[in-house]
Amino acid sequence: FQPIVDLLEQRVAGAEVLFRWHQPQRGLVSPNEFIPLAEDTGLIVDIGLWTLEASGRQLAQWRAEGRELSLSLNVSGRQIPAGLPVEVLRDALCRLGFTPAFLALEITEGVLLDDVEGALNWLTAVRSQGFSIYLDDFGTGYSSLSYLKRFPVDRLKVDRSFVRDIDKDPSDRALVEAVVAMARSLSLEVVAEGVEEAEHVRLLHAMGCRYLQGFYFSPPVPLETFNNIHDQLPEMLGKALKDTLRDSS
């Protein structure tokens, strides 16, 4: 779980669920190694179903505890539409008893490009059941604006390659600021990925970007460690936003 922080409410809003493989002989295997292989072999479909099941159980547990936390899952092009049909999502919803609004499915522009009609039908069916759709790695493709017009999405995730240098590169800062402003005009939320410095937090806060994700808050961690992030968040935000908080008090 890698926390996603809500700057407006100054709390952990939820997390992105990231699949990790700890191999007994090799140790932790990079997703860059095994995810492409899983996609080539079709095993990504089973991995996706397992992750959906585990995430749904966790959401149901949080709901029973009265905790309003969301989770987002990455969806491969191999899963759309046959590998993750809306019937499977509906079945998980009925069996596990979580709220669909708290589960988001992350897709990339490449997924949309592979099969435009199939992707559009799948997106429409998924959103009709109450699930959210995030457009991941926004800004790295060449047709992003046309996708926003044509495909129903709820949130944009600005790629870390643009966020990591916003404190040093005026072009990257201007690009991220433009994405935030454009999303606001389209009634879309934005998640800035790759937040690694306190200065990143300050700049994104000034831009009006509500949701942040990155190593400044936490790397992807097991559930027990993720639960501790709630307690550490006030100190992390206080360090990054001390001048802003002082001015507003």
HULIN-V9969 format. One record per pair of residues at least 12 apart in sequence whose ideal C-beta (glycine too) atoms are under 7 Angstrom apart, sorted by the first residue. I is the first residue (numbers start at 1). J is the second residue. D is the distance in Angstrom with one decimal. If there is no record, write none. Layout:
i:I j:J d:D
i:I j:J d:D
//
This chain:
i:1 j:15 d:3.8
i:1 j:17 d:6.3
i:1 j:220 d:6.6
i:1 j:221 d:6.2
i:1 j:223 d:6.2
i:1 j:226 d:4.1
i:2 j:15 d:5.7
i:2 j:16 d:5.0
i:2 j:18 d:6.1
i:2 j:213 d:6.1
i:2 j:218 d:6.4
i:2 j:219 d:6.7
i:2 j:220 d:4.3
i:3 j:15 d:5.3
i:3 j:217 d:5.2
i:3 j:218 d:5.2
i:3 j:226 d:6.5
i:3 j:229 d:4.9
i:4 j:16 d:6.5
i:4 j:191 d:6.1
i:4 j:211 d:5.6
i:4 j:213 d:4.8
i:5 j:211 d:6.9
i:5 j:212 d:4.9
i:5 j:217 d:5.5
i:5 j:233 d:6.7
i:6 j:210 d:6.3
i:6 j:211 d:6.0
i:7 j:205 d:5.5
i:7 j:210 d:5.5
i:7 j:212 d:6.3
i:8 j:210 d:5.1
i:10 j:237 d:5.7
i:11 j:233 d:6.8
i:12 j:229 d:5.6
i:12 j:230 d:5.4
i:12 j:233 d:6.1
i:13 j:70 d:6.2
i:13 j:211 d:6.5
i:14 j:69 d:4.5
i:14 j:70 d:3.4
i:14 j:71 d:5.6
i:15 j:71 d:5.9
i:15 j:226 d:6.2
i:16 j:72 d:4.9
i:16 j:213 d:6.6
i:17 j:51 d:6.1
i:17 j:55 d:5.3
i:17 j:71 d:5.4
i:17 j:72 d:6.8
i:17 j:73 d:5.3
i:18 j:220 d:4.5
i:19 j:31 d:6.8
i:19 j:47 d:6.1
i:19 j:51 d:5.9
i:20 j:220 d:6.9
i:21 j:34 d:5.5
i:39 j:76 d:5.7
i:39 j:78 d:5.4
i:42 j:78 d:6.5
i:44 j:76 d:4.8
i:44 j:78 d:5.1
i:44 j:79 d:6.7
i:45 j:78 d:6.2
i:45 j:79 d:5.8
i:45 j:83 d:4.0
i:48 j:75 d:6.7
i:48 j:76 d:6.7
i:48 j:79 d:5.0
i:48 j:83 d:6.5
i:48 j:84 d:5.8
i:51 j:73 d:5.8
i:52 j:73 d:6.5
i:52 j:92 d:5.8
i:53 j:92 d:6.5
i:55 j:71 d:4.9
i:55 j:73 d:5.9
i:55 j:103 d:6.6
i:56 j:92 d:4.8
i:56 j:96 d:4.0
i:56 j:98 d:5.2
i:57 j:96 d:5.8
i:58 j:71 d:6.8
i:59 j:71 d:6.0
i:59 j:98 d:3.7
i:59 j:102 d:5.4
i:59 j:103 d:6.2
i:60 j:96 d:4.8
i:60 j:97 d:4.9
i:60 j:98 d:4.5
i:63 j:98 d:5.9
i:63 j:99 d:6.3
i:70 j:102 d:4.4
i:70 j:104 d:6.4
i:71 j:102 d:6.8
i:71 j:103 d:5.8
i:72 j:104 d:4.0
i:72 j:106 d:5.2
i:72 j:134 d:5.7
i:73 j:105 d:5.8
i:73 j:106 d:6.5
i:74 j:106 d:4.9
i:74 j:136 d:6.9
i:75 j:105 d:4.9
i:75 j:106 d:6.3
i:75 j:107 d:5.2
i:75 j:111 d:7.0
i:77 j:110 d:6.5
i:77 j:111 d:4.4
i:77 j:114 d:4.9
i:80 j:111 d:6.1
i:80 j:118 d:6.7
i:80 j:119 d:5.9
i:80 j:122 d:5.1
i:81 j:118 d:5.3
i:81 j:121 d:6.8
i:81 j:122 d:4.2
i:86 j:125 d:4.2
i:86 j:126 d:5.7
i:86 j:129 d:6.1
i:89 j:126 d:6.5
i:89 j:129 d:6.2
i:89 j:131 d:6.4
i:90 j:129 d:5.9
i:100 j:129 d:5.8
i:100 j:130 d:3.5
i:100 j:131 d:4.9
i:101 j:130 d:5.6
i:101 j:132 d:6.8
i:103 j:131 d:5.7
i:104 j:131 d:6.9
i:104 j:132 d:3.9
i:104 j:133 d:6.8
i:104 j:134 d:5.1
i:105 j:126 d:6.5
i:105 j:131 d:6.1
i:105 j:133 d:5.8
i:106 j:134 d:4.5
i:106 j:136 d:4.4
i:106 j:157 d:6.9
i:107 j:133 d:6.7
i:107 j:135 d:6.6
i:107 j:136 d:6.4
i:108 j:136 d:5.0
i:108 j:137 d:5.2
i:109 j:141 d:3.6
i:109 j:143 d:6.7
i:109 j:144 d:6.4
i:109 j:147 d:6.0
i:112 j:147 d:5.8
i:112 j:151 d:6.0
i:120 j:151 d:6.3
i:123 j:151 d:5.8
i:123 j:152 d:5.5
i:124 j:152 d:6.3
i:127 j:152 d:5.5
i:132 j:154 d:4.4
i:132 j:155 d:6.7
i:133 j:152 d:6.7
i:133 j:153 d:4.7
i:133 j:154 d:5.5
i:134 j:153 d:6.9
i:134 j:154 d:6.7
i:134 j:155 d:4.6
i:134 j:157 d:5.6
i:135 j:147 d:6.8
i:135 j:153 d:4.7
i:135 j:156 d:5.3
i:135 j:157 d:6.7
i:136 j:157 d:4.8
i:137 j:157 d:6.8
i:137 j:159 d:4.6
i:138 j:156 d:4.4
i:138 j:157 d:5.8
i:138 j:158 d:5.5
i:138 j:159 d:6.3
i:138 j:179 d:6.8
i:139 j:158 d:6.1
i:139 j:159 d:5.3
i:139 j:162 d:5.7
i:139 j:175 d:6.9
i:139 j:179 d:6.5
i:140 j:159 d:5.0
i:140 j:161 d:6.9
i:148 j:186 d:6.4
i:153 j:188 d:7.0
i:154 j:188 d:6.9
i:154 j:189 d:7.0
i:155 j:188 d:6.2
i:155 j:189 d:4.4
i:155 j:190 d:7.0
i:155 j:191 d:6.1
i:156 j:179 d:6.7
i:156 j:183 d:5.4
i:156 j:188 d:5.8
i:156 j:190 d:5.2
i:157 j:191 d:4.6
i:157 j:193 d:5.6
i:158 j:176 d:5.8
i:158 j:179 d:5.6
i:158 j:190 d:6.2
i:158 j:192 d:5.0
i:158 j:193 d:6.3
i:159 j:193 d:6.4
i:160 j:193 d:4.5
i:160 j:194 d:2.4
i:162 j:175 d:5.6
i:162 j:176 d:5.5
i:163 j:176 d:6.2
i:163 j:192 d:5.1
i:163 j:193 d:6.2
i:163 j:194 d:4.2
i:163 j:195 d:6.3
i:163 j:200 d:6.4
i:164 j:194 d:4.8
i:164 j:196 d:6.3
i:166 j:200 d:6.3
i:166 j:203 d:5.4
i:167 j:197 d:6.3
i:167 j:199 d:4.3
i:167 j:200 d:6.3
i:167 j:203 d:6.3
i:173 j:203 d:6.7
i:176 j:192 d:6.8
i:176 j:207 d:6.7
i:177 j:207 d:4.9
i:180 j:207 d:4.9
i:180 j:208 d:5.8
i:180 j:209 d:4.9
i:184 j:208 d:6.8
i:189 j:210 d:6.2
i:189 j:211 d:6.3
i:190 j:209 d:5.3
i:190 j:210 d:7.0
i:190 j:211 d:6.7
i:191 j:211 d:4.2
i:191 j:213 d:5.7
i:192 j:204 d:5.1
i:192 j:209 d:5.1
i:192 j:212 d:5.2
i:193 j:213 d:5.1
i:193 j:214 d:6.2
i:194 j:214 d:5.1
i:195 j:212 d:4.6
i:195 j:213 d:6.4
i:195 j:214 d:3.2
i:195 j:216 d:4.9
i:195 j:217 d:7.0
i:196 j:214 d:5.4
i:196 j:215 d:5.0
i:196 j:216 d:5.2
i:197 j:216 d:6.2
i:198 j:216 d:6.8
i:198 j:239 d:5.5
i:198 j:240 d:3.9
i:200 j:216 d:6.5
i:201 j:216 d:6.4
i:201 j:240 d:3.6
i:201 j:241 d:6.6
i:202 j:240 d:5.5
i:202 j:241 d:6.3
i:205 j:241 d:6.0
i:205 j:244 d:6.5
i:216 j:236 d:6.9
i:217 j:229 d:6.6
i:217 j:236 d:6.1
//
